[in-house]
């Protein structure tokens, strides 16, 4: 853009032209002083010297011309007027607002005079580098994108609005927003059908790869769109995709090949899903840069645990973001159909196999006497009395194409969040009399007696029970139980289904916790709370030597006095392979003890570690913890000190 001095200089040169020197010419300048001439760059460039309009304005009107030029420049940057539409659309719409532009198109929101509602209008971006370099391909992809949308979402498109006028191409669809717009508008990701999003965008990716033979598909929040009124997701901005090398060499990728390809696109779609759920690009960049597979998986587990996604969806995202492309979820698994070209809704398979995901139990298909298919849950005898949680664990252990770290993470989550029993059959004893007088001991699944003034004698009495075969929860917190009562509890061999034991805020001391640790019957124990029990290093050593609790997921030893010696002994444990939460607050632990923790090679799935209220020097070993368990520093509960 010319500055004021340059404009005046140009005006002086124009005065010398014969066009302006002839007084009889209608465009002749009658005021010959240089200061009197002003013209805009836009007017000179476009030669707007018609209709006897004055070409030169006085210096008094200089500010208005400058203002107009600024306005013209802004219109060039943000073309928000109807003038950028072909003629038919100009007549059909009003209240136009520019939204954004890509390499392929410009997007506007405008009010439809015919439908009396807001629509989204897209026009071919004639000013883009892509169009200037290859206008034919840019125009073709723009039209193909609209045809694809007409096919997959016919109720969301208005075919009558499609218009070609010279080199202008435009069309209107129902109001549409990109994921980037939804995120900028603070839309809650919970309100979005994530399963549908992944399926439909994956279908578009496979279409671009198998039908249009494109690669390097552009998958960004700005290119994933949602038409809320039709609940349709689709991928746009196809212009950034490149023709496959195979196409230029005469090769053809069929649907089956594309199913096994697309690993990079699946990974990219998984990353965009995390970004839409609030994970920042720097965090995603840090995650992607982790070359160590253990550190990568740990960090990814930590990120996923903060999103609170449905259990199956969390597993799906995990598989999409698996580091090894050969183990990554395939594109065909996301699409769930053989790339159907005429529907967003692939035919459902009501007889999916168990290996496709978790289910209550495997089932058999059979044909009854009338010839109907019967799908039924197998009798529990087939599962040897296993619980629902154990069946879910078996599901994950038998799944194919799932990395071991993923399997381990979700199994530990099942064990940590064990629901223990069917709520309808669950029976709790809430006082001693209920425990003593229970007429149906096999239905007792929980004994909840916190803060009931229970001492050693009551604990010894209860520990003699041999009929609570289905007891899963035992809560004796905030009582007067000493090492004698704890030793009696530790000798019980009948509670073989015990999963949760809470003895916090008692006085069981080292001898008591040693007796608890020596119990061989509680093979299904998943949570143990012995915090605030005057336990020292010897008690911690006894716990660390335990080899029975192979399903232990949560251990709380806070508010004791185990010190560095106790932590070193505890860290030698080699049987708690599913330990996910370890609480060691206020135990007199220094950096020496923290370093010992970081050297444990068994606890590979630690997600929560609490070390607050210990020695200040303990914080000096944070680097060792970060190296051992990177997921701790991505997890919201990773506030260690």
C-alpha positions as CSV (number, residue, x, y, z in Angstrom):
1,X,0.0,0.0,0.0
2,X,1.3,3.5,-0.9
3,X,2.0,6.1,1.7
4,X,0.8,9.6,1.4
5,X,4.0,11.0,-0.2
6,X,4.0,8.2,-2.8
7,X,0.4,8.9,-3.7
8,X,1.2,12.6,-4.3
9,X,4.3,11.7,-6.3
10,X,2.2,9.4,-8.5
11,X,-0.5,12.1,-8.9
12,X,2.2,14.5,-10.1
13,X,3.4,12.0,-12.8
14,X,-0.2,11.5,-13.9
15,X,-0.6,15.2,-14.4
16,X,2.1,15.1,-17.1
17,X,0.2,12.4,-19.0
18,X,-1.7,13.7,-22.0
19,X,-4.9,12.2,-20.6
20,X,-4.9,14.9,-17.9
21,X,-3.1,17.8,-19.7
22,X,-5.9,18.2,-22.2
23,X,-8.3,20.7,-20.6
24,X,-11.1,19.5,-22.8
25,X,-10.8,16.0,-21.4
26,X,-13.5,15.3,-18.8
27,X,-10.9,13.9,-16.5
28,X,-8.7,17.0,-16.7
29,X,-7.4,18.3,-13.4
30,X,-8.3,22.0,-13.0
31,X,-6.4,22.4,-9.8
32,X,-2.7,22.1,-10.7
33,X,-1.1,22.3,-7.3
34,X,0.6,19.1,-6.1
35,X,-1.1,19.3,-2.7
36,X,-4.5,19.1,-4.3
37,X,-4.1,15.6,-5.7
38,X,-5.0,12.4,-3.8
39,X,-6.0,9.0,-5.1
40,X,-6.1,5.6,-3.7
41,X,-3.9,2.7,-4.7
42,X,-6.9,0.6,-5.4
43,X,-8.5,3.2,-7.7
44,X,-5.3,3.6,-9.7
45,X,-4.7,-0.1,-9.9
46,X,-8.2,-0.8,-11.1
47,X,-8.3,2.2,-13.5
48,X,-11.6,3.4,-12.1
49,X,-11.6,6.5,-14.3
50,X,-15.1,6.4,-15.7
51,X,-18.4,8.1,-15.5
52,X,-17.0,11.7,-15.0
53,X,-16.2,10.8,-11.4
54,X,-13.5,13.1,-10.1
55,X,-10.2,11.4,-9.9
56,X,-8.6,13.9,-7.6
57,X,-9.9,15.0,-4.3
58,X,-8.8,17.9,-2.3
59,X,-6.6,17.5,0.7
60,X,-9.6,18.2,2.9
61,X,-11.0,14.8,1.9
62,X,-7.7,13.0,2.3
63,X,-8.7,11.3,5.6
64,X,-11.8,9.8,4.1
65,X,-9.9,8.2,1.2
66,X,-7.3,6.7,3.7
67,X,-10.1,5.3,5.7
68,X,-11.7,3.8,2.7
69,X,-8.4,2.2,1.6
70,X,-8.1,0.6,5.1
71,X,-11.6,-0.7,4.8
72,X,-10.8,-2.2,1.4
73,X,-7.7,-3.9,2.7
74,X,-9.7,-5.4,5.6
75,X,-12.3,-6.7,3.1
76,X,-9.5,-8.4,1.1
77,X,-8.3,-10.1,4.3
78,X,-11.7,-11.0,5.6
79,X,-14.2,-11.2,2.7
80,X,-17.4,-11.0,4.7
81,X,-19.7,-9.4,2.2
82,X,-22.2,-11.1,-0.1
83,X,-20.2,-9.7,-3.0
84,X,-17.9,-12.7,-2.7
85,X,-20.8,-15.1,-3.5
86,X,-22.1,-16.1,-7.0
87,X,-25.2,-14.1,-8.0
88,X,-27.8,-16.7,-7.1
89,X,-26.5,-17.1,-3.5
90,X,-26.3,-13.3,-3.1
91,X,-30.1,-13.1,-3.7
92,X,-30.8,-16.1,-1.4
93,X,-28.9,-15.1,1.7
94,X,-28.4,-12.1,4.0
95,X,-26.5,-11.2,7.1
96,X,-23.3,-12.9,5.9
97,X,-20.4,-13.4,8.3
98,X,-16.9,-14.6,7.4
99,X,-15.8,-17.5,9.6
100,X,-12.4,-18.8,8.3
101,X,-10.6,-20.0,5.2
102,X,-8.4,-23.0,4.2
103,X,-6.4,-23.9,1.1
104,X,-9.6,-25.1,-0.5
105,X,-12.4,-22.8,0.5
106,X,-13.7,-19.9,2.5
107,X,-16.5,-20.5,5.1
108,X,-19.3,-18.1,5.9
109,X,-22.4,-18.1,8.1
110,X,-25.4,-16.5,6.4
111,X,-29.2,-16.3,6.9
112,X,-31.3,-18.2,4.4
113,X,-34.2,-16.1,3.2
114,X,-36.0,-19.2,1.9
115,X,-35.5,-21.5,4.9
116,X,-35.5,-18.8,7.6
117,X,-32.5,-20.2,9.4
118,X,-28.7,-19.9,9.6
119,X,-26.7,-21.9,7.0
120,X,-23.0,-22.4,6.4
121,X,-21.7,-21.4,2.9
122,X,-18.5,-22.5,1.4
123,X,-16.9,-20.8,-1.6
124,X,-13.9,-21.9,-3.6
125,X,-10.8,-20.0,-2.3
126,X,-9.6,-18.3,-5.5
127,X,-6.8,-16.5,-3.7
128,X,-5.1,-19.6,-2.1
129,X,-1.7,-20.8,-3.2
130,X,-3.3,-24.2,-3.9
131,X,-5.8,-22.7,-6.4
132,X,-3.2,-20.5,-8.1
133,X,-0.8,-23.4,-8.6
134,X,-3.4,-26.0,-9.7
135,X,-6.9,-24.5,-10.3
136,X,-8.3,-27.6,-11.9
137,X,-7.4,-29.9,-9.1
138,X,-8.6,-27.4,-6.5
139,X,-11.9,-27.0,-8.2
140,X,-12.3,-30.7,-8.6
141,X,-11.7,-31.5,-5.0
142,X,-14.0,-28.8,-3.9
143,X,-16.9,-30.2,-5.9
144,X,-16.0,-33.8,-4.9
145,X,-16.2,-32.8,-1.3
146,X,-19.7,-31.4,-1.8
147,X,-20.8,-34.5,-3.7
148,X,-19.5,-36.7,-0.9
149,X,-21.4,-34.7,1.6
150,X,-24.6,-34.9,-0.4
151,X,-24.2,-38.7,-0.4
152,X,-23.5,-39.2,3.3
153,X,-25.8,-36.5,4.7
154,X,-28.4,-35.7,2.1
155,X,-30.7,-33.9,4.7
156,X,-27.9,-31.5,5.6
157,X,-27.1,-30.3,2.1
158,X,-29.0,-27.9,-0.3
159,X,-28.3,-29.1,-3.8
160,X,-30.3,-26.1,-5.3
161,X,-27.7,-23.7,-3.8
162,X,-24.8,-25.3,-5.7
163,X,-23.6,-22.7,-8.2
164,X,-20.7,-22.2,-10.7
165,X,-20.3,-18.6,-12.0
166,X,-17.2,-18.1,-14.0
167,X,-14.4,-19.4,-11.8
168,X,-16.5,-19.0,-8.7
169,X,-18.0,-22.2,-7.1
170,X,-20.1,-22.2,-4.0
171,X,-22.8,-24.2,-2.1
172,X,-24.7,-24.1,1.2
173,X,-25.2,-26.7,3.9
174,X,-26.9,-26.7,7.3
175,X,-25.1,-24.8,10.0
176,X,-21.8,-26.5,10.6
177,X,-18.9,-26.0,13.1
178,X,-15.4,-27.4,13.2
179,X,-14.1,-29.1,16.3
180,X,-11.8,-26.1,16.7
181,X,-14.8,-23.8,16.8
182,X,-16.5,-26.1,19.3
183,X,-13.4,-26.1,21.5
184,X,-13.1,-22.3,21.3
185,X,-16.7,-22.0,22.3
186,X,-16.0,-24.1,25.4
187,X,-18.3,-27.0,24.2
188,X,-18.2,-29.8,26.7
189,X,-16.6,-32.9,24.9
190,X,-19.1,-35.1,26.8
191,X,-21.8,-33.6,24.6
192,X,-20.2,-35.0,21.5
193,X,-20.7,-38.6,20.4
194,X,-17.1,-39.6,20.3
195,X,-17.8,-43.1,19.0
196,X,-19.7,-41.6,16.0
197,X,-17.1,-39.0,15.4
198,X,-14.3,-41.5,15.1
199,X,-16.3,-43.9,12.9
200,X,-17.5,-41.2,10.5
201,X,-14.2,-39.4,10.2
202,X,-12.4,-42.7,9.7
203,X,-14.9,-43.5,6.9
204,X,-13.9,-40.3,5.2
205,X,-10.2,-41.1,5.6
206,X,-10.7,-44.5,4.0
207,X,-12.7,-43.0,1.2
208,X,-9.9,-40.5,0.4
209,X,-7.3,-43.2,0.5
210,X,-9.1,-46.0,-1.4
211,X,-11.3,-44.0,-3.8
212,X,-9.5,-40.8,-4.5
213,X,-6.0,-42.3,-3.9
214,X,-4.9,-39.5,-1.6
215,X,-2.3,-39.8,1.2
216,X,-1.0,-37.4,3.9
217,X,-4.6,-36.7,4.8
218,X,-5.1,-33.4,6.7
219,X,-6.5,-34.3,10.1
220,X,-6.8,-31.2,12.4
221,X,-9.5,-29.8,14.6
222,X,-10.1,-27.2,11.9
223,X,-10.8,-29.9,9.3
224,X,-13.2,-32.1,11.3
225,X,-16.7,-30.7,11.1
226,X,-20.0,-31.3,12.9
227,X,-23.5,-30.6,11.6
228,X,-25.4,-30.7,14.9
229,X,-28.9,-30.6,13.4
230,X,-28.1,-33.8,11.4
231,X,-25.6,-35.2,13.9
232,X,-23.1,-35.8,11.2
233,X,-19.3,-35.6,11.3
234,X,-17.1,-35.2,8.2
235,X,-13.6,-34.4,7.1
236,X,-13.0,-31.4,5.0
237,X,-10.1,-29.4,3.4
238,X,-9.1,-32.3,1.1
239,X,-6.7,-30.0,-0.8
240,X,-3.9,-30.7,1.6
241,X,-4.0,-34.4,0.7
242,X,-1.4,-35.5,-1.9
243,X,-2.0,-38.1,-4.7
244,X,-0.6,-41.5,-3.8
245,X,2.7,-42.5,-5.3
246,X,1.0,-45.8,-6.2
247,X,-1.5,-43.9,-8.3
248,X,1.1,-42.3,-10.4
249,X,2.9,-45.6,-10.9
250,X,-0.3,-47.3,-12.0
251,X,-0.9,-49.1,-8.8
252,X,-4.3,-49.4,-7.2
253,X,-5.0,-49.6,-3.4
254,X,-8.1,-51.6,-2.8
255,X,-10.3,-51.4,0.3
256,X,-8.5,-54.4,2.0
257,X,-5.1,-52.8,1.5
258,X,-6.3,-49.5,2.9
259,X,-7.6,-51.3,6.0
260,X,-4.1,-52.4,6.8
261,X,-2.7,-48.9,5.8
262,X,-3.6,-45.6,7.4
263,X,-1.6,-46.1,10.6
264,X,-0.4,-42.5,10.5
265,X,-3.9,-41.2,10.0
266,X,-5.3,-43.3,12.8
267,X,-2.6,-42.0,15.1
268,X,-3.3,-38.4,14.0
269,X,-7.0,-38.8,14.6
270,X,-6.2,-40.2,18.1
271,X,-4.1,-37.1,18.9
272,X,-6.8,-34.8,17.7
273,X,-9.2,-36.5,20.0
274,X,-7.0,-35.8,22.9
275,X,-6.6,-32.2,21.8
276,X,-10.4,-31.7,21.6
277,X,-10.7,-33.0,25.1
278,X,-8.4,-30.3,26.4
279,X,-4.8,-31.7,26.1
280,X,-2.6,-28.9,24.8
281,X,-0.5,-29.2,21.7
282,X,2.8,-28.8,23.8
283,X,1.7,-31.7,25.9
284,X,1.0,-33.8,22.8
285,X,4.3,-32.8,21.3
286,X,6.1,-33.9,24.5
287,X,4.2,-37.2,24.4
288,X,5.0,-37.8,20.8
289,X,8.7,-37.1,21.4
290,X,9.1,-39.9,24.0
291,X,11.1,-42.6,22.2
292,X,11.2,-45.0,25.1
293,X,8.2,-47.2,24.8
294,X,7.7,-47.7,28.6
295,X,7.9,-44.0,29.2
296,X,5.6,-43.3,26.3
297,X,3.0,-45.8,27.4
298,X,3.2,-44.5,31.0
299,X,2.7,-40.9,29.9
300,X,-0.2,-41.9,27.6
301,X,-1.9,-43.8,30.4
302,X,-1.6,-40.8,32.6
303,X,-3.2,-38.5,30.1
304,X,-6.0,-40.9,29.4
305,X,-6.8,-41.3,33.1
306,X,-7.5,-37.6,33.4
307,X,-10.1,-37.5,30.6
308,X,-12.7,-39.8,32.4
309,X,-13.7,-41.4,29.1
310,X,-16.0,-44.4,29.0
311,X,-13.9,-47.6,29.7
312,X,-14.2,-49.0,26.2
313,X,-13.4,-45.6,24.5
314,X,-10.3,-45.2,26.7
315,X,-9.1,-48.5,25.4
316,X,-9.9,-47.6,21.8
317,X,-7.9,-44.3,22.0
318,X,-5.0,-46.2,23.7
319,X,-4.9,-48.6,20.7
320,X,-5.1,-45.7,18.2
321,X,-2.1,-44.2,19.8
322,X,0.0,-47.3,20.2
323,X,3.6,-46.4,19.3
324,X,4.2,-49.5,17.1
325,X,2.2,-49.1,13.8
326,X,1.9,-52.9,13.5
327,X,0.1,-53.1,16.9
328,X,-2.0,-49.9,16.3
329,X,-5.7,-50.2,15.7
330,X,-6.5,-50.6,12.0
331,X,-8.4,-48.1,10.0
332,X,-11.0,-50.8,9.1
333,X,-11.7,-51.4,12.8
334,X,-12.7,-47.8,13.3
335,X,-14.9,-47.6,10.2
336,X,-16.7,-50.8,11.2
337,X,-17.8,-51.4,7.6
338,X,-16.4,-52.2,4.1
339,X,-16.2,-48.4,3.4
340,X,-19.9,-48.2,2.5
341,X,-20.3,-45.5,-0.1
342,X,-23.9,-44.6,0.5
343,X,-24.4,-44.6,4.3
344,X,-23.0,-43.2,7.5
345,X,-24.5,-46.2,9.3
346,X,-22.8,-49.5,8.5
347,X,-24.9,-52.7,9.0
348,X,-24.8,-53.7,12.6
349,X,-23.5,-57.1,13.6
350,X,-25.5,-58.4,16.5
351,X,-23.3,-61.4,16.9
352,X,-19.9,-59.9,17.5
353,X,-17.3,-62.1,19.1
354,X,-16.1,-61.6,22.6
355,X,-12.6,-60.8,21.4
356,X,-13.8,-57.5,19.9
357,X,-14.0,-56.0,23.4
358,X,-15.1,-56.5,27.0
359,X,-18.4,-58.1,27.7
360,X,-20.1,-59.7,30.7
361,X,-19.3,-63.2,29.5
362,X,-18.7,-65.0,26.3
363,X,-21.8,-66.4,24.6
364,X,-22.8,-69.1,22.2
365,X,-24.9,-68.9,19.1
366,X,-27.3,-71.7,18.4
367,X,-30.5,-72.4,16.5
368,X,-33.6,-73.5,18.3
369,X,-36.4,-75.8,17.1
370,X,-38.1,-72.9,15.3
371,X,-34.9,-72.0,13.4
372,X,-34.3,-68.8,15.3
373,X,-30.8,-67.8,16.5
374,X,-30.5,-67.9,20.2
375,X,-27.8,-65.9,22.0
376,X,-27.5,-66.7,25.7
377,X,-25.1,-66.2,28.5
378,X,-23.3,-69.4,29.4
379,X,-24.0,-71.0,32.7
380,X,-21.7,-69.9,35.5
381,X,-20.5,-73.5,35.8
382,X,-18.4,-72.9,32.7
383,X,-16.6,-70.2,34.5
384,X,-15.9,-72.2,37.6
385,X,-17.6,-69.6,39.8
386,X,-15.5,-66.7,38.6
387,X,-16.7,-63.2,39.3
388,X,-17.6,-60.5,36.7
389,X,-14.4,-58.7,37.4
390,X,-12.3,-61.9,36.7
391,X,-14.2,-62.5,33.5
392,X,-13.5,-58.9,32.4
393,X,-9.8,-59.4,33.2
394,X,-9.8,-62.6,31.1
395,X,-11.3,-60.6,28.3
396,X,-8.4,-58.2,28.3
397,X,-5.8,-61.0,28.7
398,X,-7.1,-62.7,25.6
399,X,-7.5,-59.7,23.3
400,X,-5.3,-59.6,20.2
401,X,-3.4,-56.5,18.9
402,X,-3.3,-54.9,22.3
403,X,0.1,-54.0,23.8
404,X,1.0,-55.6,27.0
405,X,1.3,-52.2,28.8
406,X,-2.3,-51.4,27.7
407,X,-3.6,-54.7,29.0
408,X,-1.8,-54.3,32.3
409,X,-3.2,-50.8,32.8
410,X,-6.8,-51.6,32.3
411,X,-6.6,-54.8,34.3
412,X,-5.2,-52.8,37.2
413,X,-8.0,-50.3,36.8
414,X,-10.6,-53.2,37.0
415,X,-9.0,-54.5,40.2
416,X,-8.7,-51.0,41.8
417,X,-12.3,-50.1,41.0
418,X,-13.7,-53.6,41.8
419,X,-17.4,-53.4,42.4
420,X,-17.1,-56.7,44.3
421,X,-20.7,-57.9,44.1
422,X,-24.2,-57.4,42.7
423,X,-25.7,-54.6,44.7
424,X,-29.1,-56.4,44.9
425,X,-27.4,-59.3,46.7
426,X,-25.0,-57.2,48.8
427,X,-25.6,-57.4,52.5
428,X,-23.7,-55.3,55.1
429,X,-23.3,-55.8,58.8
430,X,-23.1,-52.4,60.5
431,X,-22.8,-53.4,64.1
432,X,-21.6,-56.3,66.2
433,X,-25.1,-57.6,66.9
434,X,-25.8,-57.9,63.1
435,X,-22.6,-59.8,62.7
436,X,-23.4,-62.2,65.6
437,X,-27.0,-62.8,64.7
438,X,-26.8,-63.0,60.9
439,X,-29.2,-65.7,59.6
440,X,-27.7,-65.8,56.1
441,X,-23.9,-65.7,56.4
442,X,-23.3,-66.6,52.8
443,X,-25.0,-63.3,51.8
444,X,-22.7,-61.2,53.9
445,X,-20.3,-59.4,51.6
446,X,-19.3,-56.4,53.7
447,X,-18.7,-55.7,57.4
448,X,-18.6,-52.0,58.0
449,X,-17.7,-51.2,61.6
450,X,-15.7,-47.9,61.6
451,X,-15.4,-46.0,64.8
452,X,-17.4,-48.6,66.9
453,X,-15.0,-48.8,69.8
454,X,-14.0,-52.3,68.8
455,X,-11.0,-53.6,70.7
456,X,-8.9,-56.8,70.5
457,X,-11.5,-59.0,72.2
458,X,-14.2,-58.1,69.5
459,X,-11.7,-58.5,66.7
460,X,-10.7,-61.9,68.0
461,X,-14.4,-63.0,68.3
462,X,-15.1,-61.9,64.7
463,X,-11.9,-63.5,63.3
464,X,-13.2,-66.9,64.5
465,X,-16.1,-66.8,62.0
466,X,-15.9,-69.5,59.3
467,X,-19.2,-68.9,57.5
468,X,-18.7,-65.6,55.7
469,X,-17.4,-67.2,52.6
470,X,-18.3,-64.3,50.3
471,X,-17.0,-61.5,52.5
472,X,-15.3,-58.9,50.3
473,X,-15.1,-55.7,52.4
474,X,-13.9,-55.6,56.0
475,X,-13.7,-52.1,57.5
476,X,-12.4,-51.7,61.1
477,X,-11.0,-48.2,60.8
478,X,-10.8,-45.8,63.8
479,X,-11.1,-48.4,66.5
480,X,-9.0,-49.7,69.4
481,X,-7.6,-52.8,67.7
482,X,-4.0,-53.7,68.8
483,X,-1.5,-56.2,67.6
484,X,-3.4,-59.0,69.4
485,X,-6.6,-58.4,67.4
486,X,-4.6,-58.0,64.2
487,X,-2.8,-61.3,64.8
488,X,-6.2,-63.0,65.2
489,X,-7.6,-61.5,62.0
490,X,-4.5,-62.7,60.2
491,X,-5.1,-66.3,61.1
492,X,-8.5,-66.4,59.4
493,X,-8.6,-68.8,56.5
494,X,-12.3,-68.6,55.5
495,X,-12.5,-65.2,54.0
496,X,-11.1,-66.3,50.7
497,X,-12.9,-63.6,48.7
498,X,-11.7,-60.7,50.8
499,X,-10.8,-57.7,48.5
500,X,-10.7,-54.7,50.8
501,X,-9.2,-54.5,54.3
502,X,-9.3,-51.2,56.2
503,X,-7.5,-51.1,59.5
504,X,-6.6,-47.5,59.5
505,X,-6.3,-45.4,62.7
506,X,-5.8,-48.4,65.1
507,X,-2.6,-49.5,66.9
508,X,-1.7,-52.8,65.3
509,X,2.0,-51.9,65.2
510,X,4.7,-54.1,63.6
511,X,3.6,-57.4,65.1
512,X,0.1,-56.9,63.9
513,X,0.9,-55.9,60.3
514,X,3.4,-58.8,60.2
515,X,0.5,-61.2,61.1
516,X,-1.7,-59.7,58.4
517,X,1.1,-60.0,55.8
518,X,1.5,-63.7,56.6
519,X,-2.1,-64.6,55.7
520,X,-2.2,-67.0,52.8
521,X,-5.9,-67.1,52.2
522,X,-6.6,-63.5,51.0
523,X,-5.3,-64.1,47.4
524,X,-7.9,-61.6,46.0
525,X,-7.0,-58.7,48.2
526,X,-6.9,-55.5,46.1
527,X,-6.9,-52.7,48.7
528,X,-5.1,-52.5,52.1
529,X,-5.2,-49.5,54.4
530,X,-3.0,-49.7,57.5
531,X,-2.4,-45.9,57.8
532,X,-1.9,-44.4,61.3
533,X,-1.0,-47.6,63.1
534,X,2.4,-46.9,64.7
535,X,4.1,-49.2,62.1
536,X,7.9,-49.0,61.9
537,X,10.6,-50.4,59.6
538,X,10.0,-54.0,60.6
539,X,6.3,-53.8,59.7
540,X,7.1,-52.3,56.3
541,X,9.6,-55.1,55.7
542,X,7.0,-57.7,56.6
543,X,4.6,-56.1,54.0
544,X,7.3,-56.0,51.4
545,X,8.0,-59.8,51.8
546,X,4.3,-60.7,51.1
547,X,3.9,-63.0,48.1
548,X,0.2,-63.7,48.4
549,X,-1.5,-60.5,47.3
550,X,-0.7,-60.6,43.6
551,X,-3.8,-58.5,42.8
552,X,-3.0,-55.7,45.2
553,X,-3.8,-52.3,43.6
554,X,-3.9,-49.9,46.5
555,X,-1.7,-49.7,49.6
556,X,-1.9,-46.9,52.2
557,X,0.9,-46.8,54.8
558,X,0.6,-43.1,55.5
559,X,1.0,-41.6,59.0
560,X,3.4,-44.2,60.3
561,X,7.1,-44.2,61.0
562,X,8.7,-46.6,58.5
563,X,11.5,-44.2,57.6
564,X,14.1,-44.8,54.9
565,X,14.8,-48.3,56.3
566,X,11.2,-49.3,55.9
567,X,10.9,-47.9,52.4
568,X,14.0,-49.7,51.3
569,X,12.6,-53.0,52.6
570,X,9.2,-52.3,51.1
571,X,10.7,-51.5,47.7
572,X,12.1,-55.0,47.5
573,X,8.6,-56.4,46.9
574,X,8.3,-58.5,43.7
575,X,4.8,-59.8,43.8
576,X,2.5,-56.7,43.6
577,X,2.6,-56.5,39.8
578,X,-0.7,-54.5,39.6
579,X,0.0,-51.9,42.3
580,X,-1.4,-48.6,41.0
581,X,-1.7,-46.4,44.2
582,X,0.9,-46.1,46.9
583,X,0.5,-43.7,49.8
584,X,3.4,-43.0,52.1
585,X,2.7,-39.6,53.6
586,X,4.3,-38.5,56.8
587,X,6.7,-41.4,57.3
588,X,10.1,-39.6,57.9
589,X,11.3,-40.5,54.4
590,X,14.3,-38.7,52.8
591,X,15.7,-38.8,49.3
592,X,17.5,-42.1,50.1
593,X,14.1,-43.8,50.6
594,X,12.6,-42.2,47.5
595,X,15.6,-43.4,45.4
596,X,14.9,-46.9,46.7
597,X,11.3,-46.6,45.5
598,X,12.4,-45.6,42.0
599,X,14.5,-48.8,41.7
600,X,11.6,-51.2,42.2
601,X,11.2,-53.1,38.9
602,X,7.9,-54.8,39.7
603,X,5.5,-51.9,40.2
604,X,5.3,-51.0,36.6
605,X,1.8,-49.4,36.7
606,X,2.0,-46.9,39.5
607,X,-0.4,-44.1,38.8
608,X,-0.7,-42.4,42.2
609,X,2.2,-41.9,44.6
610,X,1.7,-39.7,47.7
611,X,4.9,-38.6,49.5
612,X,3.9,-35.3,51.2
613,X,4.8,-34.4,54.7
614,X,8.1,-36.2,54.5
615,X,11.7,-34.8,54.7
616,X,12.3,-31.9,52.4
617,X,15.3,-33.7,51.0
618,X,12.9,-36.3,49.5
619,X,11.9,-33.8,46.8
620,X,15.5,-33.9,45.5
621,X,14.8,-37.4,44.1
622,X,11.9,-36.3,42.0
623,X,14.0,-36.8,38.8
624,X,14.4,-40.5,39.6
625,X,10.7,-40.9,40.1
626,X,9.9,-39.1,36.8
627,X,12.3,-41.4,35.0
628,X,10.8,-44.5,36.5
629,X,7.1,-43.5,36.4
630,X,6.6,-40.7,33.8
631,X,2.8,-41.2,34.0
632,X,2.8,-39.7,37.5
633,X,3.6,-36.3,36.0
634,X,0.8,-36.4,33.5
635,X,-1.8,-37.6,36.0
636,X,-3.8,-35.0,37.9
637,X,-3.1,-36.9,41.1
638,X,0.6,-36.7,40.5
639,X,1.2,-34.0,43.1
640,X,3.8,-36.0,44.9
641,X,5.1,-33.7,47.6
